Amino acid sequence: MSFRVSARMFALPLLAVVPLLAAEVGAKPEGKAEAKPDTKASAKPSASASAKPVDPGGKLNREEFEAALRPYLKDMNDCYKKALKKDAIAEGDVILVIETQGGKILKADTDRSVSTMKLEDAHKCIVSVIKKMKPPVAKNADGKHDPKIKAVVRYPVEFSLGIDVGAGPAKASGAKLDHDKVKNVFFVNKIEFGRCILDARKALKGEKAAGKLVLEVGVTGGAVTTVKPLPESTVEDKEFKDCIQDAVKKFKFPLPKDAKGNDDPKAPSTIVYPMEFLG
């Protein structure tokens, strides 16, 4: 649900849809032109794996294209929200593939093979939204708008649950745990938190489920022994917090090391872990 670009462009409650800044789209009469990526336009989402801008094709002005796309982002986001179910939670990029001519959409689809968000119902719905878009007229080799020129655009849009597991534990005590491995446990399991978000949304508690949640987690032998929220947490909804804690209780952590660097299955550790939820 959240996203980091050089300037945050778009955000929605619960689930955000934010476009990665793509390079200017090149075009030739049949839309076959190669396009050079603008490496300065790369972006990284704040709550998911890093993403790179996809090379667009054609010669559509980037700013004009994004201005045309922006009014349809909310509808795309609605497609994503409707496709989310407890047994089908996902996040990631959807690569839009759009062929235009004369300010009209000739073809619209998504590239399922490289899109990292795999909810098929969302893809189908997003395609129907794209077809309503009114793209800008492509430019010819002289840099002038030409209604006869076709352009093929590949453009990534990020869909995220809005769960930021942060930079790792804020602090730890007891037996030493590898902080990077601990962070990875939260990262690979954060989809489980998505189920809590869906429950909160259905209960119309999106705002109360938003904010910072700082958990103190006790771990022994890789298993969670205790979980409790700390006072600095700003998330208000008790049921949401309980749901998150229940999810964390099922996590499996790496074993701590003893003084000799060997795994110690009996030594207890305590982790203080902050997370952010956009609600």
DRENBAVEX-496289 format. One line per field, with one value per residue: residue in one letter; x, y, z of N, C-alpha, C in turn; residue number from 0. Coordinates in pm, 1 decimal. Atoms other than C-alpha are relative to their C-alpha. Example, Ala and Ser with C-alpha at 12.3 -4.5 7.8 and 13.67 -1.06 7.14 Angstrom:
<sites>
r [A/S]
neast [89.0/-82.0]
nnorth [-119.0/-119.0]
nup [0.0/-6.0]
caeast [1230.0/1367.0]
canorth [-450.0/-106.0]
caup [780.0/714.0]
ceast [90.0/-77.0]
cnorth [120.0/109.0]
cup [0.0/73.0]
k [0/1]
</sites>
This chain:
<sites>
r [M/S/F/R/V/S/A/R/M/F/A/L/P/L/L/A/V/V/P/L/L/A/A/E/V/G/A/K/P/E/G/K/A/E/A/K/P/D/T/K/A/S/A/K/P/S/A/S/A/S/A/K/P/V/D/P/G/G/K/L/N/R/E/E/F/E/A/A/L/R/P/Y/L/K/D/M/N/D/C/Y/K/K/A/L/K/K/D/A/I/A/E/G/D/V/I/L/V/I/E/T/Q/G/G/K/I/L/K/A/D/T/D/R/S/V/S/T/M/K/L/E/D/A/H/K/C/I/V/S/V/I/K/K/M/K/P/P/V/A/K/N/A/D/G/K/H/D/P/K/I/K/A/V/V/R/Y/P/V/E/F/S/L/G/I/D/V/G/A/G/P/A/K/A/S/G/A/K/L/D/H/D/K/V/K/N/V/F/F/V/N/K/I/E/F/G/R/C/I/L/D/A/R/K/A/L/K/G/E/K/A/A/G/K/L/V/L/E/V/G/V/T/G/G/A/V/T/T/V/K/P/L/P/E/S/T/V/E/D/K/E/F/K/D/C/I/Q/D/A/V/K/K/F/K/F/P/L/P/K/D/A/K/G/N/D/D/P/K/A/P/S/T/I/V/Y/P/M/E/F/L/G]
neast [79.7/-81.7/-93.2/-97.9/-62.8/-66.1/110.5/114.4/94.6/139.2/20.6/140.2/17.2/-13.7/-80.4/-41.4/-45.6/-88.4/-79.2/-141.8/-26.9/-60.4/-67.8/86.4/35.1/-34.4/98.3/-16.5/130.8/64.7/-20.5/-105.6/-124.5/-61.2/1.8/-110.0/52.1/-53.5/-46.1/24.6/139.9/25.2/65.6/10.4/114.4/-42.4/49.5/-14.2/-130.5/-29.9/48.9/-70.0/88.8/0.4/-23.7/118.2/-24.8/76.0/-43.3/97.1/-62.6/24.4/89.3/133.6/55.9/33.7/117.0/116.1/19.5/29.0/141.8/46.8/-69.8/93.5/75.5/-91.8/-13.5/122.8/-15.2/-90.4/68.2/105.1/-62.2/-62.7/78.8/-85.3/-78.8/-64.4/-57.8/-123.8/-37.1/-108.6/19.4/75.3/-56.2/100.0/-46.3/102.2/-28.8/82.0/-12.0/90.7/68.4/93.5/-56.6/22.8/-6.4/-38.6/-14.6/-108.6/-96.5/5.3/-123.4/-98.9/65.9/-22.8/130.1/50.6/143.3/53.8/120.8/-43.9/-52.9/111.3/69.1/-89.6/3.4/124.6/-17.7/-94.2/66.2/75.8/-96.7/-17.3/-143.7/-41.8/-41.4/-144.0/-80.2/-77.6/-145.4/-29.8/43.8/131.7/112.1/42.2/107.6/-18.4/-106.6/36.2/-97.2/22.4/-47.3/-7.9/-5.3/25.9/74.0/-23.7/112.1/-60.5/87.2/-29.5/-60.2/-143.0/-64.8/-109.8/-140.0/-39.2/26.9/-47.2/-100.8/13.6/-74.0/-13.6/-86.9/-12.5/63.4/-39.8/107.0/44.4/83.8/125.8/76.9/47.1/114.3/116.6/27.4/57.9/128.1/88.9/128.3/91.4/59.7/101.4/128.2/48.4/44.5/129.4/100.2/21.7/73.3/138.2/63.0/-1.9/-92.7/-123.8/-78.1/-49.3/-102.1/-116.0/-95.0/-119.5/18.4/-130.3/19.5/-109.0/15.0/-92.0/-30.6/-90.0/-8.0/63.2/145.2/45.6/54.1/87.1/15.2/86.0/-22.4/-58.9/77.9/-24.0/84.4/109.1/116.6/100.2/96.2/-48.9/13.8/-105.6/-126.2/1.6/-18.9/-142.1/-74.8/23.5/-79.1/-141.7/-21.7/-24.8/-125.8/-116.8/-118.1/-128.1/-53.7/-108.1/-133.6/-66.8/-127.5/-89.7/56.9/83.8/142.7/39.3/146.0/59.7/-20.3/111.0/-27.6/114.2/-10.4/96.9/12.9/100.2/58.4/91.2/115.8/69.5/142.4]
nnorth [-119.0/-120.1/5.7/-107.7/-49.9/-124.4/-80.7/89.9/-49.8/39.9/91.7/24.7/72.9/145.4/56.5/-109.4/30.1/-109.2/35.8/-27.1/-95.0/66.8/-88.7/-47.2/112.6/-25.5/53.1/-6.3/23.8/125.1/23.8/99.9/-66.0/31.0/-114.6/-0.5/-29.5/-112.6/65.5/-86.7/10.6/123.7/-20.7/116.8/-5.0/1.9/115.0/121.2/11.1/-112.8/11.9/-82.5/-42.9/84.8/-76.5/-17.8/-12.0/-108.1/-135.1/-76.1/-77.1/64.9/-79.1/3.6/133.3/17.2/-83.9/71.4/122.2/-27.6/9.5/138.4/77.2/41.8/115.3/114.4/37.8/71.2/135.0/72.6/25.7/99.8/130.0/50.7/88.8/62.3/106.3/-54.9/-129.6/-20.3/-137.4/-7.5/-81.2/41.9/-68.1/-36.8/0.0/-81.4/-49.6/-118.1/-74.3/-112.9/-27.0/107.2/130.2/104.3/126.5/-14.5/126.8/1.0/107.1/89.5/77.6/-73.8/-66.5/74.3/15.0/110.0/23.5/-5.9/-82.9/-139.7/-29.8/-14.9/-124.1/-111.0/-15.0/-68.9/-140.6/-61.3/-23.6/-124.9/-109.5/-86.2/-29.9/-112.4/31.2/25.9/-95.0/58.0/-16.3/-142.8/-43.7/-63.0/91.9/52.2/96.9/121.6/79.1/93.7/14.7/112.1/-40.7/97.5/-88.3/76.0/-58.9/78.7/22.9/43.8/10.7/-110.6/51.1/-30.3/71.2/-81.8/33.8/108.6/-23.7/-126.1/43.5/140.2/35.5/144.2/65.3/-81.4/42.7/-75.2/-96.4/11.1/119.9/-31.8/-85.0/83.6/77.2/-88.5/-36.3/110.1/38.7/-114.9/26.2/43.3/-121.5/-45.1/57.9/-85.9/-124.0/25.8/7.9/-135.6/-74.9/47.7/-50.6/-146.7/-53.4/-29.6/-106.1/45.0/101.9/-66.8/-57.8/75.7/107.7/45.3/124.4/65.3/141.7/91.7/114.7/103.1/113.3/-34.5/-10.8/-118.2/33.9/-109.9/-116.0/-104.2/-133.4/-95.6/-123.6/-95.8/34.4/-94.9/73.6/-2.2/109.4/115.3/123.0/-0.9/28.7/141.5/79.4/-8.9/77.3/142.6/36.2/3.2/117.7/116.2/-18.8/78.7/-85.6/71.7/25.3/-90.5/58.8/-10.3/-72.2/64.8/-12.0/115.5/-17.3/31.3/13.8/-21.6/-137.4/-89.2/-133.1/-91.4/-91.4/-109.8/-14.6/-98.3/13.0/-108.8/42.7/-116.7/9.3]
nup [0.0/6.8/111.6/-3.2/121.0/-35.2/-49.3/-10.5/97.6/-14.2/-111.2/-30.6/-124.8/-0.6/106.8/86.8/134.8/34.4/116.9/8.7/106.7/114.9/93.5/106.8/84.7/139.4/94.3/144.8/60.1/-37.5/-141.6/-14.9/-37.7/-128.1/-90.8/-95.0/-132.6/-74.8/-122.1/-113.7/-38.2/-72.1/-128.0/-86.7/-89.5/-138.5/-73.5/79.6/63.6/87.3/137.0/97.1/107.4/118.4/121.6/81.3/142.4/60.2/-31.9/-75.9/-106.5/-128.2/-83.8/59.9/-20.9/-141.1/-27.5/54.4/-78.4/-141.0/-38.2/1.7/-102.5/-105.2/49.8/-1.2/-139.5/-35.4/56.7/-88.8/-126.9/21.4/27.3/-121.4/-83.9/-101.0/60.8/120.2/-34.5/75.4/30.1/96.9/119.7/117.8/116.1/99.0/139.1/65.4/134.8/23.5/125.7/10.3/-126.2/-29.8/-34.2/100.0/-72.4/-140.4/-70.7/-96.9/26.3/-115.8/-15.1/-79.1/-112.7/-124.2/-65.8/82.7/-12.4/135.7/1.6/0.6/133.6/93.8/-34.0/33.7/145.8/35.5/-37.8/94.1/128.1/-10.1/-7.0/116.6/0.1/84.4/137.1/8.5/77.5/109.8/-10.2/-14.1/-131.6/9.5/-15.9/129.9/-24.9/78.7/-60.7/-105.9/-108.6/-91.1/-131.9/-109.8/-117.0/-122.6/-111.6/-121.2/-90.3/-125.0/-116.3/-90.6/-122.9/0.0/-110.0/-47.0/22.1/-87.8/-141.9/-57.2/-96.9/-39.9/-120.7/-16.0/98.3/121.2/124.3/118.6/26.4/139.5/10.5/-68.9/91.6/110.6/-49.7/6.9/139.4/78.3/-59.4/-18.8/64.6/-106.4/-55.6/94.7/-39.9/-108.7/63.1/63.0/-106.5/-50.9/102.1/1.0/-121.9/12.7/-99.6/70.3/-63.5/-129.3/24.6/59.2/-93.6/-37.8/-96.9/-49.3/-73.5/-72.9/33.0/-65.2/86.3/-51.7/91.7/126.9/-17.3/-73.3/-132.1/-43.5/88.5/-56.7/55.6/-92.9/-11.4/108.3/114.6/24.6/49.5/-106.1/-0.1/-75.8/77.8/100.9/-68.9/-39.4/121.9/35.0/-98.6/26.0/118.0/-39.2/-85.0/86.2/72.5/-38.7/4.6/-3.0/-133.7/-40.0/-9.1/-129.3/2.7/96.0/134.2/31.2/-25.8/-137.3/2.5/-131.9/-46.2/34.2/54.5/4.7/113.9/10.5/145.1/43.1/133.4/36.5/79.2/53.3/-26.2]
caeast [0.0/288.0/550.0/871.1/963.1/1162.5/831.1/531.3/270.5/-43.1/-173.6/-504.8/-643.4/-565.5/-417.0/-212.2/-147.6/155.1/324.3/696.8/834.3/906.2/1124.2/978.4/802.6/948.6/737.6/761.9/478.6/420.1/514.1/828.4/1081.2/1324.1/1308.5/1593.1/1517.5/1562.5/1778.9/1715.7/1349.8/1396.8/1203.8/1177.5/858.6/870.0/687.4/795.2/1091.7/1268.5/1139.2/1290.7/1127.5/1028.7/1154.1/860.6/825.1/711.9/743.1/478.9/581.9/619.3/449.1/159.0/114.7/121.1/-128.1/-361.7/-311.7/-355.9/-739.2/-764.7/-539.1/-822.1/-1022.7/-715.8/-676.8/-1040.0/-966.4/-684.7/-894.4/-1179.6/-938.4/-785.8/-920.7/-796.1/-679.1/-548.2/-335.4/-59.4/126.6/376.4/401.5/152.8/309.1/64.2/103.9/-78.2/-81.1/-204.9/-269.1/-418.2/-503.3/-693.5/-625.5/-581.2/-485.8/-454.7/-330.6/-98.4/217.5/140.4/476.9/677.9/417.6/490.2/131.9/-37.3/-408.2/-573.4/-905.6/-720.1/-538.4/-863.3/-1027.5/-723.7/-726.7/-1090.3/-992.1/-698.4/-926.0/-1115.5/-799.6/-749.8/-375.4/-184.1/-104.1/238.2/518.1/693.1/1066.4/1050.2/909.4/565.9/236.0/123.6/-216.5/-94.1/190.2/143.0/310.9/348.9/385.1/505.0/442.3/465.8/218.5/288.6/14.4/103.9/-69.1/95.9/291.3/635.1/846.0/1112.0/1485.5/1480.2/1470.3/1492.5/1680.4/1738.5/1853.2/1953.8/2114.5/2234.4/2014.3/2115.6/1915.9/1907.6/1765.5/1506.4/1401.0/1373.8/1138.2/903.8/941.2/864.4/570.6/414.4/145.5/-0.1/-53.4/-253.2/-524.0/-549.0/-579.3/-865.2/-1048.9/-1000.8/-1126.7/-1437.7/-1505.9/-1466.5/-1171.8/-918.3/-815.6/-786.6/-572.9/-332.9/-18.3/288.5/287.8/591.6/606.8/824.8/883.9/1038.6/1212.7/1367.9/1491.5/1355.3/999.7/806.4/732.4/576.6/441.1/311.4/262.4/463.6/321.4/481.6/247.4/-10.7/-239.4/-566.0/-775.9/-735.1/-865.2/-619.3/-330.3/-435.8/-449.0/-95.2/32.8/-130.0/43.3/383.4/340.0/359.9/687.0/1002.2/1318.6/1684.7/1865.0/2089.9/2462.1/2656.7/2996.0/3167.1/2943.6/2743.0/2363.0/2208.0/1851.8/1800.6/1912.0/1625.3/1621.7/1396.4/1333.5/1170.5/1030.6/856.1/619.9/404.8/55.6/-115.7/-461.2]
canorth [0.0/235.8/322.8/519.8/720.4/1039.5/1218.2/1027.8/1050.0/869.0/699.9/544.9/416.8/50.8/-27.7/207.0/203.9/408.4/414.1/379.1/663.6/523.1/665.3/865.9/624.1/598.3/538.2/464.0/423.3/59.9/96.9/-113.0/139.0/58.8/279.2/377.3/361.3/671.1/528.2/830.7/737.5/412.3/365.4/132.4/46.9/86.9/-228.3/-480.9/-600.1/-337.5/-268.6/-122.9/83.3/-121.5/-5.4/152.4/155.4/446.2/821.1/928.5/1204.5/1057.2/1343.7/1345.1/970.0/976.2/1263.4/1054.4/745.9/912.7/944.3/566.4/462.6/455.8/219.2/-3.9/-0.3/-105.7/-400.4/-503.0/-471.2/-675.5/-952.7/-981.8/-1274.1/-1461.2/-1744.2/-1511.4/-1232.0/-1088.7/-768.7/-650.5/-493.6/-516.8/-435.6/-249.1/-303.4/-38.2/30.3/375.8/581.5/925.1/956.0/626.3/283.6/23.0/-266.4/-303.1/-589.8/-675.6/-882.6/-1167.3/-1333.6/-1057.2/-898.7/-993.9/-941.4/-1261.1/-1219.4/-1303.1/-1141.6/-817.5/-836.3/-882.9/-594.3/-367.9/-435.3/-324.6/-2.8/65.3/43.9/349.7/559.0/852.9/854.0/1146.4/1159.4/1014.5/1225.2/1163.5/1174.9/1555.6/1566.9/1678.9/1521.0/1298.1/1120.1/864.6/740.7/432.1/385.7/77.4/149.7/-85.7/72.9/-76.6/-3.1/-119.0/-272.8/-312.9/-421.9/-128.8/-327.8/-189.4/-428.1/-161.6/-201.9/-487.0/-512.0/-181.3/-362.4/-709.5/-867.2/-1211.7/-1459.7/-1298.3/-1331.7/-1226.1/-904.9/-949.5/-1299.8/-1172.6/-900.8/-1161.2/-1369.1/-1070.9/-986.4/-1330.6/-1375.2/-1031.3/-1164.1/-1323.0/-969.6/-901.6/-1133.7/-916.7/-609.2/-766.5/-846.4/-489.1/-350.6/-568.7/-448.6/-88.7/-33.2/75.1/393.7/229.9/-43.8/214.2/333.0/196.8/-134.8/-216.0/-573.6/-730.3/-1088.6/-1358.7/-1640.3/-1966.9/-2240.6/-2057.4/-2067.5/-1766.0/-1784.6/-1442.6/-1151.5/-820.6/-468.8/-189.4/147.3/339.7/161.5/390.4/123.9/146.1/-152.2/-436.5/-709.5/-604.6/-605.6/-946.4/-1078.9/-954.9/-1106.1/-1440.9/-1437.5/-1362.7/-1648.2/-1890.3/-1748.8/-1960.2/-1767.2/-1861.6/-2009.2/-1776.1/-1833.6/-1913.3/-1765.2/-2014.1/-1931.6/-2253.0/-2271.2/-2265.2/-2405.4/-2333.7/-1971.4/-1717.2/-1390.2/-1085.6/-876.3/-534.9/-504.4/-194.6/-215.5/36.2/-26.9/218.4/84.9]
caup [0.0/23.9/-225.8/-241.0/-544.3/-562.6/-521.1/-393.2/-666.4/-551.3/-240.4/-141.8/187.6/254.7/-83.9/-296.6/-667.8/-763.7/-1104.5/-1141.3/-1344.6/-1688.5/-1961.7/-2246.2/-2476.2/-2824.6/-3138.0/-3507.1/-3762.4/-3661.8/-3297.9/-3345.0/-3222.2/-2946.7/-2639.0/-2410.7/-2040.0/-1827.5/-1552.8/-1334.9/-1319.2/-1130.3/-809.4/-511.4/-324.2/50.8/139.8/-115.4/-318.4/-528.7/-878.1/-1193.5/-1465.5/-1766.9/-2106.0/-2284.2/-2662.6/-2876.5/-2855.3/-2615.2/-2381.0/-2033.1/-1852.1/-2098.2/-2066.2/-1686.2/-1679.2/-1896.1/-1678.0/-1340.2/-1347.0/-1392.3/-1104.3/-852.1/-1072.1/-1109.9/-734.9/-697.6/-929.1/-697.0/-381.7/-528.5/-630.8/-284.4/-85.6/217.1/-4.2/-275.0/-133.5/-347.3/-423.1/-682.0/-1026.8/-1310.9/-1647.3/-1868.2/-2244.0/-2444.4/-2819.0/-2914.0/-3225.5/-3264.8/-2896.6/-2891.5/-2743.5/-3017.9/-2790.5/-2415.4/-2203.0/-1917.7/-1948.5/-1709.8/-1772.9/-1607.1/-1378.1/-1017.2/-897.5/-1012.8/-932.1/-1263.9/-1173.1/-1106.3/-1441.1/-1634.4/-1453.1/-1500.6/-1875.7/-1892.4/-1714.6/-1948.7/-2251.5/-2124.7/-2109.9/-2346.7/-2421.7/-2570.4/-2940.7/-3020.8/-3164.3/-3494.9/-3567.5/-3577.1/-3226.5/-3343.7/-3246.6/-3531.8/-3520.7/-3777.4/-3559.7/-3343.3/-3007.2/-2790.2/-2420.1/-2146.2/-1809.8/-1458.3/-1180.2/-825.1/-611.6/-245.5/73.7/249.5/505.4/585.1/788.6/820.7/848.2/1096.0/1476.4/1663.3/1937.5/2075.9/2398.9/2518.4/2280.3/1960.1/1652.8/1302.9/1242.8/865.2/903.7/1150.4/907.4/632.9/849.1/877.5/509.7/367.4/606.3/573.5/338.8/654.4/782.7/467.3/597.5/908.2/687.0/491.4/814.8/935.9/607.0/611.5/965.7/843.7/1072.5/813.4/993.5/1335.1/1179.7/1036.4/1207.8/1379.7/1560.8/1774.2/1897.0/2163.0/2054.8/2272.0/2083.0/2203.0/1973.8/1672.3/1811.4/1936.5/2308.6/2370.7/2165.9/2297.9/2158.5/2318.2/2432.6/2145.0/1903.0/1739.8/1587.9/1784.2/1682.6/1932.4/1700.9/1431.9/1679.4/1809.3/1452.5/1382.9/1706.7/1627.0/1287.7/1444.6/1693.5/1399.3/1262.4/1267.0/1349.6/1305.5/1602.6/1802.5/1826.2/2139.2/2226.7/1995.3/1700.2/1723.2/1704.7/2051.6/2055.0/2426.2/2455.2/2470.0/2275.7/2283.2/1971.9/1953.0/1602.5/1456.0/1157.7/971.0/834.1/604.2/688.8]
ceast [83.7/108.4/99.1/49.3/64.0/-100.8/-121.3/-113.7/-144.9/-12.5/-148.5/-9.3/5.9/94.6/37.3/42.7/86.1/86.3/147.7/21.9/72.0/68.4/-98.7/-18.7/30.1/-103.4/46.5/-134.3/-66.5/25.0/111.7/129.4/51.5/-6.4/115.2/-54.2/67.1/41.7/-22.9/-142.7/-31.0/-58.7/-1.7/-123.0/45.5/-41.4/7.1/137.2/21.7/-47.6/77.4/-96.9/13.5/19.6/-129.3/36.1/-84.3/59.0/-115.3/75.5/-37.5/-100.7/-142.9/-67.2/-44.1/-120.9/-127.8/-33.3/-56.0/-148.8/-52.3/65.6/-94.4/-80.7/87.4/16.9/-123.3/2.2/83.1/-71.1/-106.3/58.4/64.9/-98.9/95.0/87.2/70.0/48.6/133.7/26.3/115.0/-36.0/-97.8/53.4/-111.1/63.5/-109.7/47.8/-96.7/21.5/-103.8/-77.8/-103.4/75.2/-34.8/-4.8/42.4/5.7/99.9/92.0/6.7/133.2/103.0/-62.7/19.4/-125.9/-82.6/-150.2/-67.5/-125.6/35.9/51.4/-113.6/-72.7/83.4/0.9/-126.4/6.8/89.4/-69.3/-82.3/90.6/6.3/145.7/31.7/34.9/151.2/69.0/77.0/148.0/41.2/-44.4/-135.5/-109.1/-53.5/-106.6/13.4/101.6/-56.7/109.8/-38.6/66.6/1.6/23.4/-36.2/-78.9/14.0/-126.8/55.8/-102.6/26.2/52.8/149.7/63.9/129.0/137.8/47.2/-29.6/53.1/106.1/-26.6/81.8/2.6/95.0/-5.2/-65.2/49.4/-115.8/-52.1/-91.4/-134.7/-88.6/-58.4/-119.7/-127.1/-36.9/-71.0/-136.4/-101.4/-133.4/-102.4/-66.6/-110.8/-137.4/-61.5/-53.6/-136.6/-111.0/-33.1/-80.9/-147.0/-76.9/-2.0/88.0/132.8/86.3/58.4/107.2/124.7/90.8/117.5/-37.2/137.7/-23.1/127.1/-22.3/106.4/18.0/95.8/-1.6/-69.1/-150.2/-34.8/-64.5/-95.4/-5.3/-88.2/31.5/56.6/-76.5/20.3/-78.9/-113.0/-123.1/-100.0/-82.9/56.0/-7.0/107.5/134.3/7.4/25.2/146.9/83.1/-17.6/80.7/147.3/30.2/33.5/132.2/107.6/124.7/127.9/44.9/107.6/132.3/53.6/134.2/98.3/-53.1/-84.9/-147.3/-33.4/-152.9/-68.7/8.1/-116.0/49.0/-128.0/24.0/-105.5/-9.0/-111.1/-48.3/-95.9/-110.3/-74.7/-150.5/-83.6]
cnorth [124.9/-18.5/113.7/30.5/131.2/103.7/-91.0/55.9/-29.7/-95.0/-11.6/-70.4/-149.9/-52.0/110.6/-51.3/116.7/-38.8/26.2/96.0/-70.0/102.3/52.2/-113.5/32.1/-56.8/14.4/-34.9/-131.5/-35.0/-97.3/58.9/-51.1/125.0/-12.4/36.3/121.2/-53.1/87.2/-13.9/-126.7/30.2/-128.3/13.5/-12.9/-126.7/-127.8/-3.1/115.6/-27.2/93.7/44.1/-91.3/86.5/15.7/4.9/111.9/135.9/80.9/74.3/-60.1/76.0/-1.6/-135.3/-18.7/84.4/-67.6/-123.7/28.2/-9.8/-143.4/-85.8/-48.3/-122.1/-125.5/-51.9/-77.0/-143.0/-87.5/-37.6/-108.8/-139.9/-60.8/-84.3/-66.7/-109.6/47.4/140.7/13.0/148.6/-2.3/87.2/-65.0/81.5/23.8/-1.5/65.9/43.9/114.3/55.9/111.9/29.6/-104.0/-128.4/-99.8/-137.7/28.5/-137.3/19.7/-115.2/-88.8/-67.6/70.8/79.1/-84.9/-11.0/-94.5/-26.1/19.6/86.0/148.2/39.1/25.5/131.7/121.4/24.6/74.3/148.1/71.5/38.2/128.7/123.4/78.8/46.1/122.4/-47.9/-16.7/105.2/-73.2/28.9/145.5/54.6/68.0/-105.7/-40.3/-107.8/-129.8/-95.3/-90.8/-3.2/-120.2/33.2/-120.0/81.1/-77.4/80.2/-93.5/-9.2/-59.8/-4.1/110.7/-44.7/24.3/-67.0/67.8/-54.7/-114.9/34.0/135.3/-27.5/-145.1/-23.2/-151.8/-56.8/75.2/-65.6/87.4/92.0/-9.7/-120.9/21.0/85.7/-83.4/-85.2/84.3/29.2/-112.4/-43.0/113.7/-15.9/-47.6/119.8/52.7/-54.3/81.0/131.1/-18.8/-7.7/138.9/82.3/-40.7/50.5/152.4/65.5/39.3/102.6/-45.1/-107.7/60.6/53.7/-91.1/-106.0/-53.0/-121.4/-41.2/-149.9/-81.6/-124.8/-95.1/-117.9/24.2/17.2/123.2/-44.8/106.7/107.6/101.7/134.3/92.9/132.2/99.2/-32.1/101.9/-67.2/-14.4/-127.5/-125.2/-128.7/-9.7/-34.1/-146.7/-90.6/-1.0/-84.2/-150.2/-47.9/-15.4/-124.1/-125.5/10.1/-93.9/85.0/-83.7/-22.2/102.4/-75.3/11.9/69.8/-58.1/5.8/-117.6/30.5/-43.4/-6.5/30.1/144.8/90.0/135.1/82.3/102.3/108.6/36.0/99.0/-27.5/116.0/-56.8/124.0/-7.0/-15.8]
cup [0.0/-103.5/13.1/-139.5/40.2/47.3/4.1/-83.2/34.6/116.2/29.4/133.9/-24.6/-105.4/-95.5/-134.9/-41.3/-117.9/20.9/-115.3/-113.7/-88.5/-103.1/-100.0/-144.6/-94.8/-142.5/-62.5/37.4/146.2/29.0/55.4/133.3/86.4/97.5/138.0/61.0/135.9/122.5/51.7/77.8/136.9/79.1/88.5/143.6/72.3/-79.6/-62.7/-95.6/-141.2/-89.8/-107.8/-120.6/-123.5/-78.6/-147.0/-55.7/32.3/55.5/108.7/135.5/85.4/-53.4/24.7/145.0/39.6/-49.1/83.2/139.1/36.2/10.9/108.1/110.0/-44.3/-4.1/142.4/47.8/-54.7/92.4/129.9/-14.5/-19.7/123.6/79.9/98.6/-57.4/-126.7/29.5/-71.4/-13.3/-98.7/-118.5/-96.7/-116.8/-102.1/-138.3/-82.7/-137.7/-29.9/-140.0/1.5/126.2/37.7/34.7/-109.9/65.1/143.2/64.7/112.6/-35.1/123.2/26.3/86.4/114.0/125.0/85.4/-86.8/12.1/-135.2/-8.3/-3.5/-137.5/-99.1/22.4/-38.7/-150.1/-42.9/34.5/-100.7/-129.8/-0.5/-4.2/-130.9/-4.1/-84.2/-140.0/-2.1/-86.1/-109.4/19.0/16.5/134.8/0.3/17.7/-136.8/22.3/-78.9/62.6/109.5/106.3/84.6/132.8/93.9/126.3/126.4/103.3/119.5/84.3/128.9/112.0/101.0/134.5/-7.4/120.3/43.2/-28.2/87.7/144.6/46.2/105.4/36.1/125.8/12.5/-103.3/-132.7/-121.1/-114.2/-40.2/-142.8/-18.4/68.7/-89.6/-113.6/42.0/-8.0/-145.0/-75.0/54.3/5.0/-72.0/103.4/65.4/-91.3/34.6/114.1/-56.7/-64.8/104.1/52.8/-99.1/-3.0/121.7/2.8/105.4/-62.8/69.5/133.0/-14.0/-62.2/109.7/27.5/103.4/37.2/89.1/73.0/-14.0/72.9/-85.1/71.7/-96.5/-132.2/8.2/82.4/130.9/51.6/-108.0/70.9/-65.6/106.9/-3.2/-113.9/-126.5/-13.6/-60.5/114.5/10.3/66.6/-81.9/-107.3/63.9/42.2/-120.2/-41.7/96.1/-21.9/-120.7/36.6/83.8/-81.4/-76.2/54.1/-20.5/-2.7/143.9/33.2/6.1/142.4/-16.8/-100.9/-143.4/-42.1/28.5/142.2/7.5/133.0/46.8/-43.9/-53.8/5.8/-109.6/14.7/-147.4/-36.1/-142.4/-23.3/-88.7/-47.2/19.7/-124.8]
k [0/1/2/3/4/5/6/7/8/9/10/11/12/13/14/15/16/17/18/19/20/21/22/23/24/25/26/27/28/29/30/31/32/33/34/35/36/37/38/39/40/41/42/43/44/45/46/47/48/49/50/51/52/53/54/55/56/57/58/59/60/61/62/63/64/65/66/67/68/69/70/71/72/73/74/75/76/77/78/79/80/81/82/83/84/85/86/87/88/89/90/91/92/93/94/95/96/97/98/99/100/101/102/103/104/105/106/107/108/109/110/111/112/113/114/115/116/117/118/119/120/121/122/123/124/125/126/127/128/129/130/131/132/133/134/135/136/137/138/139/140/141/142/143/144/145/146/147/148/149/150/151/152/153/154/155/156/157/158/159/160/161/162/163/164/165/166/167/168/169/170/171/172/173/174/175/176/177/178/179/180/181/182/183/184/185/186/187/188/189/190/191/192/193/194/195/196/197/198/199/200/201/202/203/204/205/206/207/208/209/210/211/212/213/214/215/216/217/218/219/220/221/222/223/224/225/226/227/228/229/230/231/232/233/234/235/236/237/238/239/240/241/242/243/244/245/246/247/248/249/250/251/252/253/254/255/256/257/258/259/260/261/262/263/264/265/266/267/268/269/270/271/272/273/274/275/276/277/278]
</sites>
